[in-house]
Amino acid sequence: MARFLYTFHGGKRPDSKEEGERVMAQWGAWMGGLGDAMVDPGGPAGASKTVTAKGVDDHGGANPVSGYSIVEAGSMEAAVDMAKGCPILDGGNVEVTEILSM
């Protein structure tokens, strides 16, 4: 089994406590449905800085990360299929990247 990094982009913070509870329940249901494939549930990302040879950008780049998770799957296609149920898709997206063994 290979490991895949889910990098979440976009989405928004809930506007109320009730909306936050509803969103967290959606995330919990999705992650729970992945079972043992969910290796590291990760979490949301805060403010970021982009470091380059020219300096530091405080804006998080062109497509800032809003969170991450790590899953195990038999193939890239299987990892992509699992990501299709992610709650971030309501306003955001999931980048699926294979983590290569060293």
MDTraj code that builds the backbone (N, CA, C; nanometers):
import mdtraj as md
import numpy as np

residues = "MET ALA ARG PHE LEU TYR THR PHE HIS GLY GLY LYS ARG PRO ASP SER LYS GLU GLU GLY GLU ARG VAL MET ALA GLN TRP GLY ALA TRP MET GLY GLY LEU GLY ASP ALA MET VAL ASP PRO GLY GLY PRO ALA GLY ALA SER LYS THR VAL THR ALA LYS GLY VAL ASP ASP HIS GLY GLY ALA ASN PRO VAL SER GLY TYR SER ILE VAL GLU ALA GLY SER MET GLU ALA ALA VAL ASP MET ALA LYS GLY CYS PRO ILE LEU ASP GLY GLY ASN VAL GLU VAL THR GLU ILE LEU SER MET".split()
xyz = np.array([
    [0.0837, -0.1183, 0.0000],
    [0.0000, 0.0000, 0.0000],
    [0.0882, 0.1248, 0.0000],
    [0.0516, 0.2187, -0.0812],
    [0.1224, 0.3460, -0.0862],
    [0.0518, 0.4474, 0.0043],
    [0.1262, 0.5492, 0.0419],
    [0.0686, 0.6585, 0.1203],
    [0.0513, 0.7798, 0.0296],
    [-0.0549, 0.8542, 0.0568],
    [-0.0874, 0.9716, -0.0232],
    [-0.1158, 1.0889, 0.0693],
    [-0.0663, 1.2037, 0.0298],
    [-0.0892, 1.3278, 0.1021],
    [-0.2089, 1.3988, 0.0393],
    [-0.3085, 1.4258, 0.1201],
    [-0.4200, 1.5098, 0.0780],
    [-0.3882, 1.6512, 0.1254],
    [-0.3733, 1.7423, 0.0326],
    [-0.3520, 1.8820, 0.0664],
    [-0.4808, 1.9551, 0.0335],
    [-0.5405, 2.0155, 0.1337],
    [-0.6681, 2.0839, 0.1170],
    [-0.6436, 2.2315, 0.0869],
    [-0.7184, 2.2833, -0.0094],
    [-0.7093, 2.4232, -0.0486],
    [-0.8495, 2.4825, -0.0487],
    [-0.8614, 2.6031, 0.0026],
    [-0.9902, 2.6720, -0.0004],
    [-1.0771, 2.6356, 0.1179],
    [-1.2073, 2.6481, 0.0956],
    [-1.3021, 2.6302, 0.2045],
    [-1.3119, 2.7599, 0.2828],
    [-1.3891, 2.7582, 0.3891],
    [-1.4025, 2.8782, 0.4718],
    [-1.4275, 2.8372, 0.6161],
    [-1.3985, 2.9268, 0.7045],
    [-1.4255, 2.9027, 0.8459],
    [-1.5751, 2.9159, 0.8701],
    [-1.6305, 2.8308, 0.9552],
    [-1.7734, 2.8398, 0.9864],
    [-1.8097, 2.9756, 1.0461],
    [-1.9298, 3.0239, 1.0143],
    [-1.9766, 3.1538, 1.0630],
    [-2.0384, 3.1475, 1.2025],
    [-2.0728, 3.0269, 1.2483],
    [-2.1358, 3.0136, 1.3797],
    [-2.0901, 2.8836, 1.4455],
    [-2.1168, 2.8732, 1.5748],
    [-2.0841, 2.7501, 1.6477],
    [-2.1609, 2.6320, 1.5886],
    [-2.2871, 2.6546, 1.5557],
    [-2.3708, 2.5470, 1.5002],
    [-2.3176, 2.5003, 1.3646],
    [-2.2782, 2.5955, 1.2803],
    [-2.2218, 2.5580, 1.1506],
    [-2.0908, 2.4830, 1.1701],
    [-2.0099, 2.5265, 1.2666],
    [-1.8843, 2.4583, 1.2969],
    [-1.9075, 2.3145, 1.3403],
    [-2.0073, 2.2916, 1.4216],
    [-2.0396, 2.1554, 1.4661],
    [-2.0866, 2.0697, 1.3488],
    [-2.1670, 2.1293, 1.2600],
    [-2.2161, 2.0564, 1.1425],
    [-2.0995, 2.0185, 1.0505],
    [-2.0091, 2.1134, 1.0272],
    [-1.8941, 2.0885, 0.9400],
    [-1.8026, 1.9824, 1.0013],
    [-1.7776, 1.9922, 1.1317],
    [-1.6922, 1.8929, 1.1976],
    [-1.7548, 1.7535, 1.1918],
    [-1.8865, 1.7460, 1.2009],
    [-1.9549, 1.6166, 1.1884],
    [-1.9364, 1.5600, 1.0481],
    [-1.9402, 1.6451, 0.9466],
    [-1.9175, 1.5992, 0.8090],
    [-1.7763, 1.5452, 0.7929],
    [-1.6785, 1.6189, 0.8462],
    [-1.5392, 1.5728, 0.8385],
    [-1.5216, 1.4414, 0.9142],
    [-1.5808, 1.4313, 1.0319],
    [-1.5712, 1.3083, 1.1104],
    [-1.6318, 1.1896, 1.0384],
    [-1.7461, 1.2102, 0.9745],
    [-1.8115, 1.1022, 0.9001],
    [-1.7260, 1.0590, 0.7812],
    [-1.6701, 1.1555, 0.7088],
    [-1.5872, 1.1219, 0.5932],
    [-1.4618, 1.0464, 0.6374],
    [-1.3917, 1.0989, 0.7376],
    [-1.2700, 1.0332, 0.7856],
    [-1.3008, 0.8959, 0.8441],
    [-1.4091, 0.8862, 0.9202],
    [-1.4479, 0.7575, 0.9772],
    [-1.4804, 0.6557, 0.8701],
    [-1.5402, 0.7013, 0.7605],
    [-1.5735, 0.6124, 0.6499],
    [-1.4511, 0.5569, 0.5787],
    [-1.3374, 0.6240, 0.5926],
    [-1.2142, 0.5751, 0.5298],
    [-1.1483, 0.4652, 0.6130],
    [-1.1903, 0.4501, 0.7380],
    [-1.1387, 0.3429, 0.8242],
    [-0.9885, 0.3483, 0.8399],
    [-0.9251, 0.2300, 0.8291],
    [-0.7803, 0.2184, 0.8485],
    [-0.6997, 0.2878, 0.7391],
    [-0.7635, 0.3255, 0.6285],
    [-0.6922, 0.3969, 0.5223],
    [-0.6476, 0.5347, 0.5689],
    [-0.7156, 0.5899, 0.6695],
    [-0.6783, 0.7213, 0.7229],
    [-0.5617, 0.7023, 0.8194],
    [-0.4409, 0.7261, 0.7718],
    [-0.3195, 0.7046, 0.8496],
    [-0.2963, 0.8202, 0.9470],
    [-0.3173, 0.9422, 0.8998],
    [-0.2965, 1.0621, 0.9824],
    [-0.4055, 1.1609, 0.9438],
    [-0.5001, 1.1891, 1.0337],
    [-0.6083, 1.2801, 0.9982],
    [-0.5610, 1.4230, 0.9750],
    [-0.4394, 1.4541, 1.0172],
    [-0.3856, 1.5876, 0.9941],
    [-0.4642, 1.6932, 1.0671],
    [-0.4891, 1.8028, 0.9996],
    [-0.5637, 1.9107, 1.0600],
    [-0.5616, 2.0346, 0.9741],
    [-0.6278, 2.1389, 1.0224],
    [-0.6293, 2.2643, 0.9476],
    [-0.4929, 2.3333, 0.9552],
    [-0.4669, 2.4177, 0.8563],
    [-0.3417, 2.4936, 0.8524],
    [-0.3686, 2.6394, 0.8852],
    [-0.2744, 2.6996, 0.9523],
    [-0.2842, 2.8413, 0.9849],
    [-0.2138, 2.9267, 0.8812],
    [-0.1781, 3.0446, 0.9211],
    [-0.1082, 3.1378, 0.8329],
    [0.0229, 3.0759, 0.7859],
    [0.0634, 3.1112, 0.6652],
    [0.1873, 3.0548, 0.6114],
    [0.2728, 3.1640, 0.5482],
    [0.3971, 3.1286, 0.5263],
    [0.4926, 3.2141, 0.4568],
    [0.5591, 3.1287, 0.3501],
    [0.5880, 3.1875, 0.2376],
    [0.6571, 3.1179, 0.1299],
    [0.8003, 3.1697, 0.1238],
    [0.8962, 3.0792, 0.1388],
    [1.0374, 3.1146, 0.1385],
    [1.0967, 3.0793, 0.0030],
    [1.1597, 3.1762, -0.0625],
    [1.2276, 3.1544, -0.1901],
    [1.3682, 3.2113, -0.1805],
    [1.4465, 3.1912, -0.2837],
    [1.5812, 3.2472, -0.2867],
    [1.5775, 3.4001, -0.2866],
    [1.4646, 3.4567, -0.3277],
    [1.4511, 3.6025, -0.3349],
    [1.3979, 3.6646, -0.2062],
    [1.3496, 3.5817, -0.1134],
    [1.2973, 3.6359, 0.0110],
    [1.1787, 3.5578, 0.0633],
    [1.0963, 3.6251, 0.1429],
    [0.9835, 3.5626, 0.2100],
    [0.8560, 3.6368, 0.1729],
    [0.7538, 3.5614, 0.1336],
    [0.6224, 3.6168, 0.1010],
    [0.5270, 3.5774, 0.2126],
    [0.4569, 3.6733, 0.2677],
    [0.3658, 3.6481, 0.3790],
    [0.2272, 3.6014, 0.3368],
    [0.2031, 3.5832, 0.2098],
    [0.0680, 3.5573, 0.1622],
    [0.0366, 3.4111, 0.1340],
    [0.1270, 3.3193, 0.1582],
    [0.0979, 3.1774, 0.1420],
    [0.0969, 3.1275, -0.0007],
    [0.1453, 3.2038, -0.0952],
    [0.1531, 3.1595, -0.2327],
    [0.0226, 3.1733, -0.3082],
    [0.0223, 3.1203, -0.4298],
    [-0.0924, 3.1348, -0.5191],
    [-0.2121, 3.0512, -0.4752],
    [-0.1872, 2.9405, -0.4072],
    [-0.2950, 2.8499, -0.3667],
    [-0.2672, 2.8011, -0.2249],
    [-0.2908, 2.8850, -0.1236],
    [-0.2529, 2.8496, 0.0132],
    [-0.3185, 2.7201, 0.0623],
    [-0.2447, 2.6490, 0.1441],
    [-0.2929, 2.5239, 0.2034],
    [-0.3866, 2.5576, 0.3193],
    [-0.5010, 2.4883, 0.3243],
    [-0.5920, 2.5088, 0.4371],
    [-0.5934, 2.3889, 0.5323],
    [-0.5245, 2.2794, 0.4953],
    [-0.5137, 2.1629, 0.5823],
    [-0.4543, 2.0453, 0.5084],
    [-0.4403, 1.9324, 0.5791],
    [-0.3833, 1.8126, 0.5177],
    [-0.4306, 1.6871, 0.5900],
    [-0.4193, 1.5733, 0.5229],
    [-0.4360, 1.4396, 0.5806],
    [-0.3455, 1.3449, 0.5046],
    [-0.3180, 1.2277, 0.5625],
    [-0.2416, 1.1238, 0.4944],
    [-0.3236, 0.9954, 0.4966],
    [-0.3366, 0.9328, 0.3791],
    [-0.4115, 0.8081, 0.3665],
    [-0.3242, 0.7015, 0.3014],
    [-0.3672, 0.5763, 0.3172],
    [-0.3056, 0.4648, 0.2450],
    [-0.4054, 0.4151, 0.1426],
    [-0.3533, 0.3819, 0.0241],
    [-0.4386, 0.3277, -0.0820],
    [-0.3551, 0.2417, -0.1747],
    [-0.4217, 0.1552, -0.2473],
    [-0.3536, 0.0651, -0.3392],
    [-0.3052, 0.1317, -0.4657],
    [-0.3580, 0.2499, -0.4980],
    [-0.3193, 0.3196, -0.6207],
    [-0.3590, 0.4662, -0.6113],
    [-0.3058, 0.5457, -0.7008],
    [-0.3440, 0.6865, -0.7093],
    [-0.4936, 0.6975, -0.7354],
    [-0.5457, 0.6138, -0.8228],
    [-0.6878, 0.6184, -0.8561],
    [-0.7741, 0.5919, -0.7326],
    [-0.7313, 0.4954, -0.6498],
    [-0.8064, 0.4652, -0.5270],
    [-0.8009, 0.5830, -0.4303],
    [-0.6848, 0.6467, -0.4194],
    [-0.6716, 0.7629, -0.3310],
    [-0.7583, 0.8783, -0.3806],
    [-0.7633, 0.8978, -0.5114],
    [-0.8485, 1.0030, -0.5700],
    [-0.9949, 0.9722, -0.5422],
    [-1.0344, 0.8471, -0.5581],
    [-1.1743, 0.8091, -0.5316],
    [-1.2129, 0.8364, -0.3865],
    [-1.1220, 0.8087, -0.2933],
    [-1.1507, 0.8352, -0.1520],
    [-1.1661, 0.9846, -0.1265],
    [-1.0889, 1.0659, -0.1979],
    [-1.0938, 1.2111, -0.1785],
    [-1.2241, 1.2714, -0.2303],
    [-1.2924, 1.2021, -0.3193],
    [-1.4148, 1.2566, -0.3797],
    [-1.5268, 1.2804, -0.2786],
    [-1.5188, 1.2202, -0.1606],
    [-1.6207, 1.2409, -0.0584],
    [-1.5832, 1.3465, 0.0444],
    [-1.4700, 1.4130, 0.0265],
    [-1.4192, 1.5074, 0.1253],
    [-1.5076, 1.6316, 0.1356],
    [-1.5408, 1.6741, 0.2574],
    [-1.6242, 1.7931, 0.2762],
    [-1.5637, 1.9227, 0.2224],
    [-1.4325, 1.9305, 0.2042],
    [-1.3702, 2.0529, 0.1526],
    [-1.4185, 2.0839, 0.0115],
    [-1.4721, 1.9836, -0.0576],
    [-1.5155, 2.0040, -0.1962],
    [-1.6323, 2.1009, -0.2070],
    [-1.6933, 2.1350, -0.0942],
    [-1.7975, 2.2373, -0.0920],
    [-1.7293, 2.3736, -0.0791],
    [-1.6656, 2.4179, -0.1873],
    [-1.5981, 2.5467, -0.1883],
    [-1.4468, 2.5391, -0.1975],
    [-1.3887, 2.4204, -0.1923],
    [-1.2441, 2.4057, -0.2000],
    [-1.2065, 2.2852, -0.2828],
    [-1.0825, 2.2381, -0.2689],
    [-1.0382, 2.1202, -0.3440],
    [-0.9341, 2.0424, -0.2660],
    [-0.9083, 1.9217, -0.3144],
    [-0.8083, 1.8323, -0.2552],
    [-0.7027, 1.8019, -0.3604],
    [-0.5777, 1.8275, -0.3273],
    [-0.4670, 1.7862, -0.4119],
    [-0.4183, 1.6528, -0.3574],
    [-0.4088, 1.5513, -0.4427],
    [-0.3672, 1.4169, -0.4015],
    [-0.2269, 1.3925, -0.4552],
    [-0.1314, 1.3642, -0.3637],
    [0.0081, 1.3457, -0.4005],
    [0.0601, 1.2168, -0.3392],
    [0.1201, 1.1303, -0.4198],
    [0.1802, 1.0091, -0.3649],
    [0.3059, 1.0462, -0.2854],
    [0.3189, 0.9878, -0.1673],
    [0.4387, 1.0056, -0.0853],
    [0.5338, 0.8944, -0.1225],
    [0.6452, 0.9274, -0.1822],
    [0.7399, 0.8270, -0.2322],
    [0.8263, 0.7736, -0.1188],
    [0.8533, 0.6436, -0.1234],
    [0.9410, 0.5803, -0.0254],
    [1.0852, 0.6142, -0.0575],
    [1.1627, 0.6374, 0.0451],
    [1.3042, 0.6699, 0.0257],
    [1.3891, 0.5509, 0.0673],
])
top = md.Topology()
chain = top.add_chain()
for i, resn in enumerate(residues, 1):
    res = top.add_residue(resn, chain, resSeq=i)
    for name in ("N", "CA", "C"):
        top.add_atom(name, md.element.get_by_symbol(name[0]), res)
traj = md.Trajectory(xyz[None], top)
